[in-house]
Amino acid sequence: MPRMKSTLSIAATALMVSALSAPAFAGSVHSDVPEKADPGKHYLIYLHGGWPEVRPIADPHPKHGLFDYEGVLAGLAARDFEVISELRREKTNPRRYARTRVIPQITALIEQGVPANQITVAGFSKGGNMVLVLSALAKNPELNFVNMAGCGAGQFRKAYDSILANDATKMQGRMLSLYEEADTIAGTCDEAAKLGTRLEMTEEVLTVGAGHGTFYTARPEWLDRIAAWVKAASTPKTK
């Protein structure tokens, strides 16, 4: 049976203090895998949502506002991650991008000596959808994955249903699933967790009141949660 920890609720102000004390940049931001990766660092590949694929990054979403891509990358780097991310082309095919772009990045990091448990792939919305696919494609139980609002709900379930049918049983590794309780676009990933018997999933529900837009800005409520979870997931378990 899959191992899925119980859903928690995170209060909107719970992690604000720790965010204020975070350094400006503990890590760095890269557009691709560095030529000389440091095996002692933790690398995080960040996959943004679909909005920047169809509109200029400076254009605000009519419902969720401005997607602060640079702020999100800086927020992750401030939490001691070496961040790898790029703006994707218009209407990128998620499965092809996962296979031809992200899998080679994971492979390059491992070939340079970075342990798999020090590599995290994190994605929001369409990027979170890709994270689900990548957990099946990578075939590495030591990798970490973070899915932010990537399990579609309602009229946005089509891509998620395709993953449940074609990828879920192949998923493996450790995954943190985050979504906001007011989100009408995405919701729980419990169906994927039940099918992915080799996937260890922890799912948490945020309560900031911003729905899908929660992940449009560098909010400490989700940034600090990712940092804490990755640290715990990457720490070897003592027998």
C-alpha positions in Angstrom: 0.0 0.0 0.0 1.2 3.6 -0.6 2.5 5.6 2.3 0.6 8.8 2.5 0.7 10.9 5.6 -2.4 12.7 6.9 -3.4 16.1 5.5 -2.6 19.0 7.7 -3.8 22.6 7.7 -1.3 25.5 7.8 -2.3 28.8 9.2 -1.6 31.9 7.2 0.8 33.5 9.7 2.4 30.4 11.1 5.8 30.7 9.4 6.1 34.5 8.9 8.8 34.9 11.6 11.2 32.4 10.2 10.9 33.9 6.7 11.9 37.4 8.0 15.1 35.9 9.4 16.1 34.2 6.1 19.3 35.5 4.4 18.9 37.3 1.1 20.6 34.6 -0.9 22.0 31.5 0.8 21.9 29.7 -2.6 22.1 30.7 -6.2 19.8 30.8 -9.2 20.8 29.0 -12.5 19.2 28.7 -15.9 20.6 25.2 -16.3 22.8 22.7 -14.5 26.1 24.4 -13.5 29.2 23.2 -15.3 30.7 22.2 -12.0 27.9 21.2 -9.6 28.8 21.0 -5.9 27.9 17.6 -4.4 27.6 19.3 -1.0 24.7 21.5 -2.1 21.0 20.8 -2.5 19.7 21.4 -6.0 16.1 22.3 -6.7 14.7 22.3 -10.3 11.7 24.7 -10.3 8.9 24.3 -13.0 6.5 27.3 -13.2 2.9 27.1 -14.2 1.3 27.6 -17.6 0.5 31.4 -17.4 4.0 32.6 -18.5 3.8 30.3 -21.5 0.9 32.2 -23.0 1.5 35.8 -21.8 4.5 38.0 -21.1 5.8 37.5 -17.6 5.0 41.1 -16.7 1.3 40.6 -17.5 -0.8 40.0 -14.4 -3.3 37.1 -14.4 -6.9 38.5 -14.4 -7.7 36.5 -11.2 -4.4 35.7 -9.5 -2.4 38.8 -10.2 1.3 39.1 -11.2 3.3 35.9 -11.2 6.4 36.9 -9.4 8.8 34.4 -11.0 12.0 36.2 -10.0 10.7 36.6 -6.4 9.8 32.9 -6.2 13.3 31.9 -7.4 14.9 34.3 -5.0 12.8 32.9 -2.2 13.9 29.4 -2.9 17.5 30.4 -3.1 17.2 32.2 0.2 16.4 28.9 1.7 19.7 27.3 0.8 18.7 25.8 -2.5 20.8 25.9 -5.7 17.8 26.7 -7.9 17.7 25.7 -11.6 14.8 27.2 -13.6 13.9 28.7 -17.0 10.9 30.3 -18.6 9.4 27.7 -21.0 8.3 28.4 -24.6 4.7 28.9 -25.5 2.4 26.0 -24.9 5.2 23.6 -24.0 4.3 19.9 -24.2 4.7 18.9 -20.6 5.5 15.2 -21.1 8.1 16.0 -23.8 9.7 18.8 -21.7 9.9 16.4 -18.7 11.6 13.7 -20.8 13.9 15.8 -22.9 14.8 18.7 -20.6 14.3 17.8 -16.9 15.4 14.2 -16.9 18.8 15.1 -18.6 19.2 17.8 -15.9 18.7 15.3 -13.1 21.1 12.9 -14.8 23.7 15.6 -15.2 23.6 16.4 -11.5 23.9 12.8 -10.5 26.8 12.2 -12.9 28.6 15.2 -11.3 28.3 13.5 -7.9 25.2 15.2 -6.4 23.4 12.5 -4.4 19.9 11.8 -5.6 18.5 12.7 -2.2 19.9 16.2 -2.6 18.0 16.8 -5.7 14.4 18.1 -5.6 12.1 18.8 -8.5 9.4 21.3 -7.6 6.5 22.4 -9.8 3.4 24.6 -9.6 0.2 24.0 -11.5 1.3 22.8 -15.0 4.8 22.4 -13.5 3.3 20.3 -10.7 1.6 18.2 -13.4 5.1 17.6 -14.9 6.4 16.7 -11.4 4.0 13.8 -11.3 5.2 12.6 -14.7 8.8 13.0 -13.7 8.4 10.9 -10.6 7.5 8.0 -13.0 10.1 8.8 -15.6 13.1 9.2 -13.3 12.8 5.8 -11.7 14.8 6.8 -8.7 13.4 6.2 -5.2 15.9 8.7 -3.7 14.7 11.8 -5.5 12.5 14.4 -3.9 9.5 15.9 -5.6 7.2 18.9 -4.7 3.8 19.2 -6.4 2.1 22.6 -5.8 -1.5 22.6 -7.0 -0.7 20.2 -9.8 -3.5 17.7 -9.4 -6.3 19.2 -11.4 -9.8 19.5 -10.2 -13.2 20.1 -11.9 -12.8 21.2 -15.5 -9.0 21.0 -15.1 -8.9 17.3 -14.3 -8.1 16.1 -17.9 -4.3 16.1 -17.5 -4.4 14.6 -14.0 -6.7 11.8 -15.2 -4.2 11.0 -18.0 -1.5 10.7 -15.4 -3.6 8.5 -13.2 -4.2 6.2 -16.2 -0.7 6.2 -17.6 1.9 7.1 -15.0 0.7 6.8 -11.4 1.6 3.1 -10.9 5.2 3.9 -12.0 5.7 6.8 -9.6 8.5 6.5 -7.0 10.5 8.6 -4.7 9.4 11.1 -2.0 6.8 13.7 -2.8 5.3 16.7 -0.9 1.9 17.7 -2.3 0.7 21.2 -1.4 -2.5 23.0 -2.4 -4.6 25.8 -1.0 -8.1 25.0 0.4 -9.9 27.7 -1.6 -8.3 26.5 -4.9 -10.9 25.6 -7.5 -8.4 24.6 -10.2 -6.4 22.0 -8.2 -6.9 19.8 -5.2 -5.8 16.6 -3.5 -3.4 14.1 -5.1 -4.7 11.2 -3.0 -5.7 9.2 -6.0 -2.1 9.3 -7.3 -0.8 8.4 -3.9 -3.0 5.3 -3.7 -1.9 4.1 -7.2 1.8 4.9 -6.6 2.7 2.1 -4.3 6.4 3.0 -4.5 5.8 6.7 -3.9 6.0 8.1 -0.3 3.7 11.1 -0.4 3.0 13.8 2.3 0.1 16.1 1.5 -0.7 19.3 3.2 -3.5 21.9 2.7 -2.6 25.6 3.1 -5.1 28.1 4.5 -4.0 31.5 3.2 -7.2 32.2 1.4 -5.6 33.0 -2.0 -6.6 29.8 -3.9 -4.4 29.0 -6.9 -2.8 32.4 -6.6 -1.1 31.3 -3.4 1.9 30.1 -5.4 2.1 33.2 -7.6 4.2 35.0 -5.0 7.0 34.0 -2.7 4.9 33.4 0.4 6.7 32.0 3.4 3.7 29.7 4.1 4.8 27.4 1.2 8.4 28.3 0.8 9.3 27.5 4.5 7.2 24.3 4.3 9.1 23.1 1.3 12.5 23.9 2.9 11.6 22.0 6.1 10.2 19.0 4.2 13.2 18.7 1.9 15.6 18.9 4.8 13.7 16.1 6.6 13.3 14.0 3.5 17.0 14.3 2.6 18.3 13.3 6.0 19.3 9.6 6.0 17.1 7.6 8.4 19.0 6.0 11.2 18.2 2.3 11.9 
